[in-house]
Amino acid sequence: MHSYPIVAEFSANEELLKNFTLQTIRYTNLKGKHMKALRQIGSLAFVLGLFTTIFAGIPWHVITSNDPVVPLWLQIAVFSLLGGILLVLITVAIEQMDARSSAQASASEAPYYPIQLLNSDAIPGREIGEILGLVQGHTVYAIWLGKDLSALIRLVLGGELTEYTEMMGSARATATNRMSARAKELGADAIINVRYMTTSVVGSAAELLVYGTAVKLA
């Protein structure tokens, strides 16, 4: 009794299942990208509308209002308030652009430093020759207003707050890199007893602290 037709049919079904799985994964990834793009467009529209209302609508109303007439001292106060906020927004945006450019340049030029990170107090198969002391890195991270809006809507509808997940992932990476750089300055081979701590600062901003003990291996 020959089993070749059965084997061939099984192989064909397995190939169909594999192709179906690949198509499903591609569709899911494509759908996720489209949904993310739509959220970004909606968030950008919200921010633009908000800024237009605050920095164009309010000054226009103050200038053109005749009933009642806005006194001169109040006009000066309103323009001073809005001008100060706008100036701070511009300077922060410029600083962030410079910081991102510097981070990208340093990431592409800096050599990779192989250092072990462990949350235990011992390294299997190795002996600690010298304890160099405590090293730490921290950062305070926040997301822009558009992503904050998406996260608030998710609080109503439920589900994972992917915007905050990405924010905390970036914060962990930044803090860990700073701790590793400090250990590198001390000439460490590894960092043991690594611990992470998170604290809410203001609004959606969060501080992430990572610390550990820098050691040299025997």
N, C-alpha and C positions, 0 to 999 in steps of 0.2 A: 504494500500500500504506500503510495507516494504522497508526501506532504508538501510538495513544491507549490501547488496553487495556494495552499493555506498560508505558507510563508510569504509568498509574493503578495497576497492580499493584505497580510499583516504589515508588511513593509510599506505598501502603498498607503494604508490607513495611518501608519505612523508618520509618513511624510506629509500627508494632508493635515494631520494634527499639528505637526511642527510648523507648517506654513500658516495655519490658522492662528497659532499662538504668536508667531512673529508679526502677522498683520494686526492682531489685537494690541500688541505692545506698541507698534508704530502708531496706530490710531489713538491709543491712550496718550502717548507722548505728544502727538500733534494737537490733540484736543486740549491737553494741559497748557501747551504753549499759547494756543488761541485764547483760552480763558484768562491766562496771565496777561496777555496783550490787551484784552478787553478791560480787565481790571485796571491796568495802568492808564488806559485812555480815560476811563471814568474818573480815576483819581486825579489825573491831570486836569480834566475839565472842572472838577470840583475846586481844586486849588486855584486855577485861573479865575473861576467865577468869584471865589472868595476874595482874592487879591484885587480883582477889578472893582468889586463892591466896596471894599475898604479904602483902597488908594485912589479910586477914580470917582465912585459914586458919592461917597461922603464929602470930599472936597467940592464936587459939583453942586451938591445940595446946599452946602454952607455958603457958596458964592452966590447962587441964584435964588436962594430963599428970600421971599419978600413978606411972608406972613407966617410967623413973625420974622422980623429982620434979625439976623444973627449979629450980635455986637462984634466990634473989631477985636476986642481982647479975646473973645471966644474963638474967633477965626484963627488968630495967631496961635492959641493954645492947641486947637485941633491940628493945624498944619505942623506945629512943632512935634506933637505926638506921633502923627503918621510919618513925618520925615525921619524922626529918630528910629522908629521901627523899621522903615525901609532901609535906612543906612546900616543898621545892624544886620538885616537879612542879606544885604549885598556883601558886606565884609565877611560874614560867616560863609557865604557861598564861595567867595574867592579863596578863603582859607581851606575849605574842603577840597576845592579843585587842586590847589597846590599840594595838599597832603596826599591826595590820591595819586598825583603825578609822581611825587617823591617815593611813595610806597611801591608803585609799579616799577620805577627805575631801580630801587634798591633790591626788589625781589628778583629782577632780571640780572643784576650785576653781582649780588652777594653770593658767595659760595655756600653750598649746603654744609651745615655743621652737624655731623652725626652724633647726637647725644641721646642717651636712653632716658625715658621718663617712666617711672614706676610708682604705683601707689602703695607699695610695700616698703618695709625697712631693710630689705636685703635683696641682693641680686643673685639669682640662682647660678651656681657654678663660678662665681667671682667673689673676691674678697675686697672689702673697702679699705683702701690704704690711708686715706685722709679725708676728714670732714671739713669742707670749706665754709660751711655756714648756710644760713637761710637765704634763699633767692625768691623773688616774687615778681609778678607782673600783673598789672591791672589796667582796665579801661572802663570808661563810661560810654555806653552805646545808646543810640536812639534811631528811630526810623523816621523818614520824612512824613509829612502830614497826609499825603495821599495813601501811603501804605497803612498808616494809622487808621484811616477811614475804613479801608478794607477789613482790617482786623476787628474794628468795632462792629461791622455788619456781621462778621462771622460769630461774634458773641451772641447775636440774636438768632442766627440760623443754625449755629452749632458747627462742629467740625474742628479740624486742626488749624491753629492760627499760624499758617505757614510764614506770614510776614515776620512774626516774632521768633519763629523757629530759625529763620535765616539770620535774623539779627543776633540771636544768642550764639549761633554757630560762628558768625564773624567775630563776635566779642571773645569767644573762647580761643579762636585761632590767634587773634591779636595779642591777648594776654599771655598765651603760652609762648608765642614768639619772643615777647619781651622778657619773660622769665628765662628762656633758653639763651637769649643774648647776654643776660646778666651772668648766667652760669658760664658761658663761653669766656667772658672777661676774666673770670676767676680761674679758668683753666680746668673746669670740671669735665669728667667723663660721663657722668650720669646725675640725674636728679631723682631722689627717692622721697617717699612719703608725700607724693604730689596730691594736693587737695584743691578743690574749686569751691568758691563761695560767691553767691549772687545776692545783691541788695537792690531794692527799688530806690531810685533817687527822686525823680519827679516825673509825673505823667507816665509815659511809656518808656522813659529812659531807665536803664539798669546798669549798675556797676558790677563788673565781674572781676574777682580777684583769684589768682592762682598762685600757690606758694609750695615750696618743697625744700629739701636739703640737698645742696650741691656737694658731690663727693668725687674724689679721685680713686680710681681702681688700682689695686696692688698689681 
